[in-house]
Amino acid sequence: MTAGPKIAVIGRGLIGSAAARYLAADGHNVTLIGPTEPVEKRTHQGVFGSHYDEGRITRKNATDRFWAEASIASIARYKEIEASSGSAVFSPVGALMAGADDGAFLKDARQVASELSVLHQDLSQELLAEVIPDLTLPNGWSALWEPQDSGHISPRRLVAAQTKLATVAGAMLWDVAVIGLKETASGVRVQTTEGRHDFDQVLVAAGGMSDHVLGRPPSYRVCGRTVALFELSEAEAERLSHLPSLVMGTPEGHYLLPPIRYPDGKTYMKLGGDPDDILLTSPQDIGDWFRTGGRIEVRDDQTARFRVLFPGVEFKSVSMDAC
């Protein structure tokens, strides 16, 4: 075992798995703690995570410079992560940021793209119709198209890849949930569902559950979201395989993932964007939300929007999920 201070990384999501990997690679004595993905979310009574999914948009540009810089740094790591882990996590299908020609969304995106020299093409509505004929945007809209080094990742596979690399570098892996922390004279006592353990240092990377792990008043704004999943036939998925990821400058912040194959063997396009916020202020709230599977009225609104965006796309079924 690696010598030196004992460090616990709490949370086995995108941030925790990466933190454990790099700490272990630097020679630290690391234990990565957190439960695995539940088999059945509708009946699961433990911890949930939003990385239980196959599609998250990744792109270099954004309406905020900080997020663009963070994304650029992240994208630069994908190839090395894939090569080291032997797992494909990144699909470079390209990405669109679309909005009203005279709106703040595209104005800010163009400004950030200029400041950071993000490779993109500014597409008018007419030109976009030629490049991506299946997509129909509202009148008066245009888009910024990133054809390279953007698209989507599988958060589920990225977490698995980083966790694998963390253990290869010497990190310990505990498949348990943390229910409390207590500072001691010599470090931190971590209370898990299976007992107490003492560490010299602790890094909490539990996402929306961080406040609860730390035992402090809510400081994060955690909101429930509903996504609609449109199942495609094999032929339709192949026909639409050229589609990029899409982020829209709507008040609801709509976004769309192109055809992605999920663990059930089916291929889906995913549309997200909620009209309001459902605030989740406790672990019970978060668990209850994930168990609902989302809101039917939001799914129906997203279905109507999908039909307008892709009038020529045929889908076999519509389902929903909570995020």
Kinemage of the C-alpha trace (Angstrom):
@kinemage 1
@onewidth
@group {chain A} dominant
@subgroup {mainchain}
@vectorlist {calphas} color= white
{ca met a 1} P 0.000 0.000 0.000
{ca thr a 2} L 1.152 3.542 -0.764
{ca ala a 3} L 2.731 5.325 2.179
{ca gly a 4} L 1.703 8.771 3.332
{ca pro a 5} L -1.516 10.393 4.551
{ca lys a 6} L -4.733 8.437 4.021
{ca ile a 7} L -7.088 10.347 1.745
{ca ala a 8} L -10.763 9.471 1.236
{ca val a 9} L -12.503 10.671 -1.915
{ca ile a 10} L -16.246 10.552 -1.313
{ca gly a 11} L -18.360 10.261 -4.440
{ca arg a 12} L -17.798 7.922 -7.383
{ca gly a 13} L -19.160 10.189 -10.088
{ca leu a 14} L -17.399 12.189 -12.788
{ca ile a 15} L -15.454 14.400 -10.371
{ca gly a 16} L -14.715 11.874 -7.625
{ca ser a 17} L -13.464 9.145 -9.957
{ca ala a 18} L -11.161 11.609 -11.737
{ca ala a 19} L -9.880 13.086 -8.470
{ca ala a 20} L -9.081 9.623 -7.114
{ca arg a 21} L -7.270 8.693 -10.297
{ca tyr a 22} L -4.982 11.714 -10.304
{ca leu a 23} L -4.340 11.630 -6.565
{ca ala a 24} L -3.388 7.949 -6.795
{ca ala a 25} L -1.225 8.591 -9.868
{ca asp a 26} L 0.649 11.228 -7.862
{ca gly a 27} L 1.481 8.595 -5.246
{ca his a 28} L -1.125 9.349 -2.592
{ca asn a 29} L -2.802 6.714 -0.415
{ca val a 30} L -6.359 7.032 -1.760
{ca thr a 31} L -9.673 5.320 -1.027
{ca leu a 32} L -12.545 6.073 -3.408
{ca ile a 33} L -15.884 5.639 -1.624
{ca gly a 34} L -19.390 5.474 -3.052
{ca pro a 35} L -22.093 3.062 -4.207
{ca thr a 36} L -22.465 1.704 -7.706
{ca glu a 37} L -25.391 2.483 -9.980
{ca pro a 38} L -28.649 0.908 -8.776
{ca val a 39} L -30.085 -1.916 -10.871
{ca glu a 40} L -33.659 -0.615 -10.597
{ca lys a 41} L -34.025 3.112 -9.975
{ca arg a 42} L -37.788 3.033 -9.376
{ca thr a 43} L -37.386 0.894 -6.237
{ca his a 44} L -33.866 1.888 -5.124
{ca gln a 45} L -33.747 3.368 -1.605
{ca gly a 46} L -30.092 4.457 -1.558
{ca val a 47} L -27.947 7.116 -3.210
{ca phe a 48} L -28.577 8.349 -6.764
{ca gly a 49} L -26.284 10.038 -9.267
{ca ser a 50} L -26.875 11.958 -12.487
{ca his a 51} L -24.034 10.203 -14.310
{ca tyr a 52} L -26.204 7.113 -14.744
{ca asp a 53} L -26.631 7.873 -18.437
{ca glu a 54} L -25.123 7.322 -21.887
{ca gly a 55} L -25.218 10.857 -23.255
{ca arg a 56} L -23.957 14.247 -22.098
{ca ile a 57} L -23.135 17.072 -24.504
{ca thr a 58} L -19.525 18.160 -24.672
{ca arg a 59} L -18.421 21.172 -26.707
{ca lys a 60} L -15.707 23.798 -26.600
{ca asn a 61} L -17.870 26.886 -26.874
{ca ala a 62} L -20.348 28.291 -24.356
{ca thr a 63} L -22.070 31.544 -23.437
{ca asp a 64} L -19.769 31.810 -20.405
{ca arg a 65} L -15.989 31.952 -20.803
{ca phe a 66} L -15.257 29.905 -17.670
{ca trp a 67} L -17.356 26.977 -18.890
{ca ala a 68} L -15.780 27.167 -22.327
{ca glu a 69} L -12.272 27.059 -20.837
{ca ala a 70} L -13.229 24.148 -18.564
{ca ser a 71} L -14.714 22.264 -21.520
{ca ile a 72} L -11.655 22.857 -23.688
{ca ala a 73} L -9.419 21.470 -20.935
{ca ser a 74} L -11.691 18.440 -20.467
{ca ile a 75} L -11.926 17.606 -24.172
{ca ala a 76} L -8.141 17.679 -24.407
{ca arg a 77} L -8.043 14.725 -21.946
{ca tyr a 78} L -10.477 12.384 -23.691
{ca lys a 79} L -8.044 10.675 -26.047
{ca glu a 80} L -5.586 9.922 -23.250
{ca ile a 81} L -8.361 8.546 -21.022
{ca glu a 82} L -9.619 6.313 -23.825
{ca ala a 83} L -6.136 5.074 -24.692
{ca ser a 84} L -5.171 4.385 -21.065
{ca ser a 85} L -8.420 2.679 -20.073
{ca gly a 86} L -9.234 0.898 -23.319
{ca ser a 87} L -12.763 2.310 -23.167
{ca ala a 88} L -14.472 4.546 -25.747
{ca val a 89} L -16.105 7.454 -23.914
{ca phe a 90} L -16.213 10.280 -26.497
{ca ser a 91} L -18.309 10.516 -29.673
{ca pro a 92} L -16.978 13.458 -31.776
{ca val a 93} L -20.143 14.021 -33.822
{ca gly a 94} L -19.969 17.811 -33.579
{ca ala a 95} L -22.176 20.292 -31.735
{ca leu a 96} L -24.574 23.120 -32.522
{ca met a 97} L -25.486 26.153 -30.428
{ca ala a 98} L -28.708 27.547 -31.889
{ca gly a 99} L -30.749 30.595 -31.005
{ca ala a 100} L -32.419 33.762 -32.208
{ca asp a 101} L -30.202 35.780 -34.564
{ca asp a 102} L -30.539 38.911 -32.445
{ca gly a 103} L -30.673 37.212 -29.032
{ca ala a 104} L -28.196 37.267 -26.143
{ca phe a 105} L -27.563 33.494 -26.388
{ca leu a 106} L -25.796 33.600 -29.768
{ca lys a 107} L -24.274 37.010 -29.072
{ca asp a 108} L -22.535 35.683 -25.969
{ca ala a 109} L -21.524 32.445 -27.709
{ca arg a 110} L -20.001 34.346 -30.622
{ca gln a 111} L -18.085 36.568 -28.197
{ca val a 112} L -16.632 33.585 -26.293
{ca ala a 113} L -15.770 31.774 -29.537
{ca ser a 114} L -13.895 34.846 -30.731
{ca glu a 115} L -12.010 35.357 -27.468
{ca leu a 116} L -10.899 31.700 -27.243
{ca ser a 117} L -10.455 31.083 -30.999
{ca val a 118} L -12.917 28.182 -30.965
{ca leu a 119} L -13.089 26.578 -34.401
{ca his a 120} L -16.672 26.981 -35.623
{ca gln a 121} L -18.853 27.942 -38.532
{ca asp a 122} L -21.639 30.516 -38.243
{ca leu a 123} L -24.614 29.034 -40.089
{ca ser a 124} L -27.592 31.035 -41.237
{ca gln a 125} L -30.954 29.295 -41.203
{ca glu a 126} L -30.710 28.707 -44.950
{ca leu a 127} L -27.207 27.253 -44.786
{ca leu a 128} L -28.100 25.117 -41.767
{ca ala a 129} L -30.977 23.622 -43.753
{ca glu a 130} L -28.433 22.456 -46.325
{ca val a 131} L -25.943 21.078 -43.785
{ca ile a 132} L -28.518 19.377 -41.506
{ca pro a 133} L -31.768 19.072 -43.502
{ca asp a 134} L -33.526 16.978 -40.840
{ca leu a 135} L -33.425 19.856 -38.325
{ca thr a 136} L -35.997 22.655 -38.506
{ca leu a 137} L -35.256 25.673 -36.305
{ca pro a 138} L -37.719 28.488 -35.546
{ca asn a 139} L -37.836 31.413 -37.957
{ca gly a 140} L -35.179 33.994 -37.219
{ca trp a 141} L -32.761 31.472 -35.706
{ca ser a 142} L -29.231 30.534 -36.739
{ca ala a 143} L -26.483 28.407 -35.216
{ca leu a 144} L -22.807 28.084 -34.404
{ca trp a 145} L -21.507 24.717 -35.585
{ca glu a 146} L -18.448 23.053 -34.049
{ca pro a 147} L -17.584 20.242 -36.474
{ca gln a 148} L -14.532 18.934 -34.598
{ca asp a 149} L -13.622 17.898 -31.028
{ca ser a 150} L -17.189 18.197 -29.790
{ca gly a 151} L -20.248 15.979 -29.549
{ca his a 152} L -21.143 13.865 -26.539
{ca ile a 153} L -19.630 11.571 -23.932
{ca ser a 154} L -20.962 8.580 -22.054
{ca pro a 155} L -20.760 9.704 -18.407
{ca arg a 156} L -21.357 6.130 -17.300
{ca arg a 157} L -18.372 4.831 -19.295
{ca leu a 158} L -16.202 7.819 -18.397
{ca val a 159} L -16.733 7.154 -14.678
{ca ala a 160} L -15.928 3.482 -15.228
{ca ala a 161} L -12.757 4.383 -17.144
{ca gln a 162} L -11.516 6.826 -14.499
{ca thr a 163} L -12.351 4.388 -11.707
{ca lys a 164} L -10.397 1.643 -13.476
{ca leu a 165} L -7.386 3.931 -13.880
{ca ala a 166} L -7.636 4.984 -10.229
{ca thr a 167} L -7.443 1.378 -9.043
{ca val a 168} L -4.619 0.598 -11.478
{ca ala a 169} L -2.725 3.510 -9.905
{ca gly a 170} L -3.253 1.978 -6.467
{ca ala a 171} L -6.489 3.482 -5.168
{ca met a 172} L -8.758 1.376 -2.954
{ca leu a 173} L -12.419 1.133 -3.972
{ca trp a 174} L -15.255 0.860 -1.435
{ca asp a 175} L -18.765 0.144 -2.708
{ca val a 176} L -20.599 1.772 0.225
{ca ala a 177} L -22.467 5.005 0.920
{ca val a 178} L -21.173 7.689 3.302
{ca ile a 179} L -23.755 8.909 5.787
{ca gly a 180} L -21.677 11.321 7.854
{ca leu a 181} L -18.318 12.919 8.664
{ca lys a 182} L -16.737 14.000 11.937
{ca glu a 183} L -13.492 15.893 12.359
{ca thr a 184} L -11.176 14.408 14.985
{ca ala a 185} L -7.902 15.473 16.557
{ca ser a 186} L -6.000 13.383 14.020
{ca gly a 187} L -8.144 13.794 10.890
{ca val a 188} L -11.646 12.846 9.769
{ca arg a 189} L -13.881 9.952 10.781
{ca val a 190} L -16.036 8.707 7.901
{ca gln a 191} L -19.289 6.965 8.798
{ca thr a 192} L -20.448 4.607 6.060
{ca thr a 193} L -23.369 2.223 5.826
{ca glu a 194} L -20.952 -0.501 6.883
{ca gly a 195} L -18.976 1.147 9.699
{ca arg a 196} L -16.574 3.915 10.699
{ca his a 197} L -13.152 4.585 9.205
{ca asp a 198} L -10.498 7.196 10.002
{ca phe a 199} L -8.637 9.200 7.367
{ca asp a 200} L -6.109 12.010 7.484
{ca gln a 201} L -7.886 14.020 4.771
{ca val a 202} L -11.210 13.853 2.948
{ca leu a 203} L -12.267 15.227 -0.421
{ca val a 204} L -16.058 15.393 -0.836
{ca ala a 205} L -17.129 15.114 -4.489
{ca ala a 206} L -20.702 13.981 -4.009
{ca gly a 207} L -22.423 16.442 -6.336
{ca gly a 208} L -25.909 17.349 -5.185
{ca met a 209} L -25.436 15.164 -2.096
{ca ser a 210} L -22.357 17.068 -0.872
{ca asp a 211} L -24.255 19.277 1.579
{ca his a 212} L -25.803 16.215 3.200
{ca val a 213} L -22.497 14.344 3.447
{ca leu a 214} L -20.901 17.403 5.042
{ca gly a 215} L -23.856 17.872 7.405
{ca arg a 216} L -24.274 21.549 6.554
{ca pro a 217} L -27.267 23.704 5.544
{ca pro a 218} L -28.088 23.555 1.815
{ca ser a 219} L -25.674 25.660 -0.225
{ca tyr a 220} L -26.249 24.031 -3.621
{ca arg a 221} L -29.303 24.583 -5.809
{ca val a 222} L -30.363 21.029 -6.718
{ca cys a 223} L -33.255 20.762 -9.175
{ca gly a 224} L -35.162 17.842 -10.647
{ca arg a 225} L -35.178 17.534 -14.426
{ca thr a 226} L -37.153 15.425 -16.899
{ca val a 227} L -35.756 14.121 -20.189
{ca ala a 228} L -37.693 12.546 -23.053
{ca leu a 229} L -36.199 9.568 -24.890
{ca phe a 230} L -37.269 8.917 -28.482
{ca glu a 231} L -36.637 5.323 -29.572
{ca leu a 232} L -35.450 4.915 -33.163
{ca ser a 233} L -35.437 1.923 -35.466
{ca glu a 234} L -32.056 0.651 -36.615
{ca ala a 235} L -32.637 2.123 -40.061
{ca glu a 236} L -33.673 5.535 -38.719
{ca ala a 237} L -30.758 5.599 -36.283
{ca glu a 238} L -28.352 4.891 -39.141
{ca arg a 239} L -29.967 7.568 -41.320
{ca leu a 240} L -29.582 10.145 -38.542
{ca ser a 241} L -26.091 9.113 -37.436
{ca his a 242} L -24.684 12.363 -38.876
{ca leu a 243} L -26.590 14.538 -36.399
{ca pro a 244} L -24.575 16.662 -33.937
{ca ser a 245} L -25.465 17.481 -30.346
{ca leu a 246} L -27.653 20.563 -30.017
{ca val a 247} L -27.943 23.278 -27.358
{ca met a 248} L -30.769 25.813 -27.815
{ca gly a 249} L -31.170 29.335 -26.542
{ca thr a 250} L -34.719 28.847 -25.274
{ca pro a 251} L -35.918 30.110 -21.883
{ca glu a 252} L -36.056 26.467 -20.746
{ca gly a 253} L -32.507 25.750 -21.939
{ca his a 254} L -33.463 22.903 -24.269
{ca tyr a 255} L -30.780 20.509 -25.466
{ca leu a 256} L -30.777 17.428 -27.671
{ca leu a 257} L -28.572 14.368 -27.937
{ca pro a 258} L -28.324 12.609 -31.335
{ca pro a 259} L -28.891 8.840 -31.708
{ca ile a 260} L -27.135 6.934 -28.904
{ca arg a 261} L -27.330 3.229 -28.109
{ca tyr a 262} L -28.271 2.551 -24.487
{ca pro a 263} L -27.573 -0.526 -22.317
{ca asp a 264} L -31.015 -1.959 -23.159
{ca gly a 265} L -29.799 -2.347 -26.750
{ca lys a 266} L -32.129 0.346 -28.076
{ca thr a 267} L -31.106 3.611 -29.745
{ca tyr a 268} L -32.604 6.873 -28.525
{ca met a 269} L -32.495 10.589 -29.195
{ca lys a 270} L -32.817 12.558 -25.954
{ca leu a 271} L -34.427 15.970 -25.435
{ca gly a 272} L -34.222 17.923 -22.192
{ca gly a 273} L -35.367 21.310 -20.926
{ca asp a 274} L -37.798 22.032 -18.074
{ca pro a 275} L -40.209 24.983 -17.864
{ca asp a 276} L -39.662 25.387 -14.111
{ca asp a 277} L -37.447 24.256 -11.246
{ca ile a 278} L -38.261 21.490 -8.801
{ca leu a 279} L -36.022 22.216 -5.811
{ca leu a 280} L -34.700 19.131 -4.007
{ca thr a 281} L -33.494 19.986 -0.519
{ca ser a 282} L -32.911 16.633 1.175
{ca pro a 283} L -31.679 13.117 0.351
{ca gln a 284} L -35.292 11.959 0.628
{ca asp a 285} L -36.376 14.596 -1.913
{ca ile a 286} L -33.635 13.533 -4.318
{ca gly a 287} L -34.466 9.855 -3.966
{ca asp a 288} L -38.187 10.460 -4.353
{ca trp a 289} L -37.561 12.494 -7.506
{ca phe a 290} L -35.425 9.831 -9.195
{ca arg a 291} L -37.973 7.170 -8.313
{ca thr a 292} L -40.757 9.108 -10.075
{ca gly a 293} L -39.025 8.795 -13.424
{ca gly a 294} L -39.903 12.397 -14.355
{ca arg a 295} L -42.999 14.455 -15.131
{ca ile a 296} L -45.464 13.363 -17.799
{ca glu a 297} L -46.455 16.930 -18.701
{ca val a 298} L -42.824 17.851 -19.386
{ca arg a 299} L -42.351 14.718 -21.482
{ca asp a 300} L -45.424 15.626 -23.543
{ca asp a 301} L -44.155 19.186 -24.074
{ca gln a 302} L -40.779 17.855 -25.182
{ca thr a 303} L -42.481 15.425 -27.556
{ca ala a 304} L -44.370 18.261 -29.224
{ca arg a 305} L -41.150 20.267 -29.488
{ca phe a 306} L -39.282 17.277 -30.954
{ca arg a 307} L -41.899 16.918 -33.698
{ca val a 308} L -41.386 20.573 -34.647
{ca leu a 309} L -37.590 20.300 -34.630
{ca phe a 310} L -37.525 17.008 -36.545
{ca pro a 311} L -40.768 16.762 -38.544
{ca gly a 312} L -39.402 14.043 -40.795
{ca val a 313} L -38.023 11.774 -38.077
{ca glu a 314} L -39.977 8.636 -37.250
{ca phe a 315} L -39.671 7.258 -33.738
{ca lys a 316} L -41.042 4.005 -32.356
{ca ser a 317} L -41.861 5.121 -28.824
{ca val a 318} L -41.367 7.903 -26.267
{ca ser a 319} L -40.247 7.327 -22.700
{ca met a 320} L -38.930 9.605 -19.980
{ca asp a 321} L -36.421 9.638 -17.172
{ca ala a 322} L -35.594 11.758 -14.143
{ca cys a 323} L -32.305 13.592 -13.859
